Amino acid sequence: MLFCFVMKKGLKIHKMDDWKRYRLDMYRRFSNDVNRGFQEREIAYRALANYMGVYETPKSYNDDGVAYNDGTWLIYNTSRMQRYDDKVVYKDKVFCRDKNQIIEDLYSYVLFLRKIGIEVVYEMNYYAVAFLTKYLRFYDKVFDCTMENKKKVGELCQAVLKKVPEEIDCSTRIDSRQFAIDPFVIRKLTKGKTRKQATAEITKFQKRIQKQMKDDLIKKWYDPQLSVRQNKKVFMTNGVEISVGRLYQWIKEYVKEQGVRYGLQN
């Protein structure tokens, strides 16, 4: 993705070195918290695992390393669309024109954090600084890592924590994925492989999950008292797309092999 903006003559882009040092100092404090009480240790481990911020609903993975979307997942996508020379350009960095825009983007992000369940102000504050260093870009001197600006980030977090999550509108941040794979499983699948091999392994794993999900839906809606074509209509009514051939195959794999007799009339 491209990072595009119009550079004003004589102005330099902030290098973010001061904010990066500040984030690292905060990170080190979390490292010390792993030896404290249970709650502090839990927060510390979560922050250490998400050292560059949290950008999607936390997941609970099953034994296979898969989490299934129950319809409540949210995702914070930093890709922005802008027109440049009559072309649509996507970028994964957000260029902020002034301090007000920086604060607006930070506020939007911490609202998202509150919505997905982050409830501790210093943890939220850390993620906000991580988000700032990772994605926001601006001119030098616009938002330096001063005591005033650090305090401002903290105040945004404190203000957001007073809000009730149900009051926060994140309708534009719906995560449309049907499932997610545990990053640990991804690392295990791709360890020691080339990019092409790693992509093939992940794709194979995803297809296996998709097949199982489809099989589970067929099992849920299949009626042995109906014909194959009648069952197909039931599936379509319930949003399950399946061909007659695939249904015959499923019956052969999951019904006939179990020794249960079902009518296969057309």
C-alpha positions as CSV (number, residue, x, y, z in Angstrom):
1,M,0.0,0.0,0.0
2,L,1.1,3.5,-0.7
3,F,1.7,6.4,1.7
4,C,0.8,9.5,-0.3
5,F,0.4,13.1,0.6
6,V,1.4,16.5,-0.8
7,M,4.7,17.6,0.9
8,K,4.8,21.3,1.7
9,K,8.0,23.0,0.8
10,G,10.4,23.5,3.7
11,L,8.5,21.2,6.1
12,K,9.8,17.9,7.3
13,I,7.9,14.8,8.3
14,H,8.2,14.0,12.0
15,K,10.5,11.0,12.5
16,M,8.5,9.7,15.4
17,D,11.7,8.8,17.3
18,D,10.5,10.5,20.5
19,W,7.2,8.7,20.5
20,K,8.9,5.4,19.7
21,R,11.1,5.8,22.7
22,Y,8.1,6.6,24.9
23,R,6.3,3.5,23.7
24,L,9.4,1.4,24.4
25,D,9.6,2.8,28.0
26,M,5.9,1.9,28.5
27,Y,6.5,-1.5,27.1
28,R,9.4,-2.1,29.6
29,R,7.1,-1.2,32.5
30,F,4.7,-3.9,31.3
31,S,7.6,-6.4,31.4
32,N,8.0,-5.6,35.1
33,D,4.3,-6.1,35.8
34,V,4.5,-9.8,34.9
35,N,5.9,-10.4,38.4
36,R,3.1,-8.5,40.2
37,G,-0.5,-9.5,41.1
38,F,-2.9,-11.6,38.9
39,Q,-4.7,-8.7,37.3
40,E,-1.5,-6.7,36.6
41,R,0.1,-9.8,35.2
42,E,-2.9,-10.6,32.9
43,I,-2.9,-7.0,31.5
44,A,0.9,-7.1,31.1
45,Y,0.9,-10.3,29.1
46,R,-1.9,-9.0,26.9
47,A,0.0,-5.7,26.2
48,L,3.3,-7.6,25.6
49,A,1.5,-9.8,23.1
50,N,0.0,-6.8,21.3
51,Y,3.0,-4.5,21.5
52,M,2.0,-2.5,18.4
53,G,-1.7,-2.1,19.4
54,V,-4.9,-4.0,19.2
55,Y,-6.9,-3.8,15.9
56,E,-9.5,-6.5,16.1
57,T,-11.9,-8.2,18.6
58,P,-9.9,-10.5,20.9
59,K,-10.4,-14.1,19.9
60,S,-10.8,-17.4,21.8
61,Y,-9.3,-20.2,19.6
62,N,-10.4,-23.8,19.8
63,D,-8.0,-26.8,20.0
64,D,-7.6,-26.6,16.2
65,G,-6.4,-23.0,16.4
66,V,-9.6,-21.6,14.9
67,A,-12.1,-18.9,16.1
68,Y,-15.5,-18.6,14.4
69,N,-17.1,-15.2,13.9
70,D,-20.4,-15.0,15.9
71,G,-21.3,-11.8,14.2
72,T,-19.9,-9.4,16.8
73,W,-16.4,-9.2,15.6
74,L,-15.0,-5.7,14.8
75,I,-11.8,-4.8,13.0
76,Y,-9.9,-1.4,12.9
77,N,-8.7,-1.1,9.3
78,T,-6.2,1.7,8.8
79,S,-6.4,1.6,5.0
80,R,-7.7,4.9,3.8
81,M,-8.9,5.9,0.4
82,Q,-8.0,9.2,-1.2
83,R,-8.0,10.6,-4.7
84,Y,-4.7,11.6,-6.2
85,D,-4.5,12.8,-9.8
86,D,-8.0,11.4,-10.4
87,K,-6.9,8.0,-9.2
88,V,-8.0,6.2,-6.0
89,V,-5.0,5.6,-3.8
90,Y,-4.9,3.4,-0.7
91,K,-2.3,3.9,2.0
92,D,-1.6,2.1,5.3
93,K,-0.3,5.3,7.0
94,V,-2.6,8.2,7.9
95,F,-1.2,11.6,7.2
96,C,-2.6,14.2,9.6
97,R,-2.7,17.8,8.5
98,D,-2.7,19.3,12.0
99,K,-2.9,18.5,15.7
100,N,-6.7,18.5,15.6
101,Q,-6.7,15.6,13.1
102,I,-4.2,13.7,15.2
103,I,-6.5,14.0,18.2
104,E,-9.5,13.0,16.1
105,D,-7.8,9.9,14.8
106,L,-6.5,8.9,18.3
107,Y,-10.0,9.4,19.7
108,S,-11.5,7.2,17.0
109,Y,-9.1,4.5,17.8
110,V,-9.5,4.6,21.6
111,L,-13.3,4.5,21.1
112,F,-12.7,1.3,19.1
113,L,-10.6,-0.1,22.0
114,R,-13.4,0.6,24.5
115,K,-15.9,-1.0,22.2
116,I,-14.0,-4.3,22.0
117,G,-13.5,-4.5,25.8
118,I,-10.3,-2.7,26.8
119,E,-11.2,-1.3,30.3
120,V,-7.9,-0.3,31.9
121,V,-6.7,3.3,31.2
122,Y,-3.0,2.6,31.2
123,E,-3.4,-0.3,28.9
124,M,-5.5,1.7,26.5
125,N,-3.0,4.6,26.8
126,Y,-0.2,2.2,25.7
127,Y,-2.2,0.9,22.7
128,A,-3.0,4.6,21.7
129,V,0.7,5.5,21.7
130,A,1.5,2.3,19.7
131,F,-1.2,3.2,17.2
132,L,0.3,6.7,17.0
133,T,3.8,5.5,16.2
134,K,2.7,2.8,13.8
135,Y,0.1,4.5,11.7
136,L,-0.1,8.3,12.2
137,R,2.3,10.6,10.3
138,F,2.5,14.4,10.5
139,Y,4.9,17.3,10.1
140,D,7.7,18.0,12.5
141,K,6.7,20.0,15.6
142,V,2.9,19.4,15.1
143,F,2.6,16.8,17.8
144,D,6.0,16.1,19.5
145,C,6.3,13.8,22.5
146,T,6.0,16.5,25.1
147,M,4.5,16.2,28.5
148,E,1.5,18.2,27.3
149,N,0.8,15.8,24.4
150,K,1.4,12.7,26.4
151,K,-1.1,14.1,28.9
152,K,-3.6,14.7,26.1
153,V,-3.4,11.1,24.9
154,G,-4.1,10.0,28.5
155,E,-7.0,12.3,28.8
156,L,-8.6,10.9,25.7
157,C,-8.4,7.4,27.2
158,Q,-9.9,8.6,30.5
159,A,-12.8,10.3,28.7
160,V,-13.5,7.2,26.5
161,L,-13.5,4.9,29.5
162,K,-16.5,6.8,30.9
163,K,-18.5,5.8,27.9
164,V,-20.8,2.7,27.8
165,P,-19.6,0.4,25.0
166,E,-23.2,0.0,23.7
167,E,-23.3,3.8,23.0
168,I,-20.3,3.6,20.7
169,D,-21.1,3.3,17.0
170,C,-18.6,1.0,15.3
171,S,-21.0,0.0,12.4
172,T,-18.3,0.8,9.9
173,R,-15.8,-1.5,11.6
174,I,-17.7,-4.8,11.2
175,D,-15.3,-7.7,10.6
176,S,-16.8,-9.8,7.7
177,R,-14.4,-12.8,8.1
178,Q,-16.1,-16.1,8.9
179,F,-13.2,-17.3,11.0
180,A,-9.7,-16.4,12.1
181,I,-6.6,-18.6,12.6
182,D,-4.5,-18.4,15.7
183,P,-1.3,-16.5,14.9
184,F,0.6,-19.3,16.7
185,V,-0.8,-21.9,14.3
186,I,0.1,-19.6,11.3
187,R,3.7,-19.3,12.6
188,K,3.8,-23.1,13.0
189,L,2.5,-23.8,9.5
190,T,4.9,-21.3,7.9
191,K,8.0,-21.9,9.9
192,G,11.1,-22.5,7.6
193,K,9.0,-22.1,4.4
194,T,9.3,-19.7,1.5
195,R,6.6,-17.1,1.0
196,K,5.0,-19.2,-1.7
197,Q,5.1,-22.4,0.4
198,A,3.7,-20.5,3.4
199,T,0.8,-19.1,1.4
200,A,0.0,-22.6,0.1
201,E,0.0,-24.0,3.6
202,I,-2.3,-21.3,4.9
203,T,-4.6,-21.6,1.9
204,K,-4.8,-25.4,2.4
205,F,-5.7,-24.9,6.1
206,Q,-8.3,-22.3,5.3
207,K,-10.0,-24.5,2.7
208,R,-10.2,-27.3,5.2
209,I,-11.9,-25.0,7.7
210,Q,-14.3,-23.8,5.0
211,K,-15.2,-27.3,4.0
212,Q,-15.9,-28.3,7.6
213,M,-18.1,-25.2,8.1
214,K,-20.1,-26.1,5.0
215,D,-20.4,-29.7,6.1
216,D,-21.7,-28.5,9.5
217,L,-24.3,-26.3,7.8
218,I,-25.4,-29.2,5.6
219,K,-25.7,-31.4,8.7
220,K,-27.8,-28.7,10.4
221,W,-30.3,-28.2,7.6
222,Y,-30.4,-31.7,5.9
223,D,-33.7,-33.5,6.2
224,P,-33.6,-37.2,5.2
225,Q,-37.3,-37.2,4.6
226,L,-36.8,-34.8,1.6
227,S,-35.3,-35.5,-1.8
228,V,-31.9,-34.1,-2.7
229,R,-33.4,-31.3,-4.8
230,Q,-35.9,-30.4,-2.0
231,N,-33.1,-30.2,0.5
232,K,-31.2,-27.9,-1.9
233,K,-34.1,-25.5,-1.8
234,V,-34.1,-25.6,2.1
235,F,-30.4,-24.8,2.0
236,M,-30.9,-21.9,-0.3
237,T,-33.7,-20.5,1.9
238,N,-31.2,-20.6,4.8
239,G,-28.4,-18.9,2.9
240,V,-26.4,-22.1,2.2
241,E,-25.2,-22.4,-1.4
242,I,-24.6,-26.0,-2.5
243,S,-24.9,-27.9,-5.7
244,V,-26.8,-31.2,-6.1
245,G,-23.5,-33.0,-6.8
246,R,-21.9,-31.6,-3.6
247,L,-25.0,-32.7,-1.6
248,Y,-24.8,-36.3,-3.1
249,Q,-21.1,-36.3,-2.1
250,W,-21.9,-35.2,1.4
251,I,-24.6,-37.9,1.8
252,K,-22.1,-40.5,0.6
253,E,-19.4,-39.3,3.0
254,Y,-21.5,-38.6,6.1
255,V,-24.6,-40.6,5.8
256,K,-24.2,-43.8,3.8
257,E,-20.8,-44.6,5.3
258,Q,-22.4,-44.6,8.7
259,G,-24.8,-47.3,7.6
260,V,-27.9,-45.1,7.8
261,R,-30.3,-45.4,5.0
262,Y,-31.7,-42.2,3.5
263,G,-33.8,-41.7,0.5
264,L,-31.8,-40.5,-2.5
265,Q,-34.7,-40.0,-4.8
266,N,-34.7,-37.1,-7.1
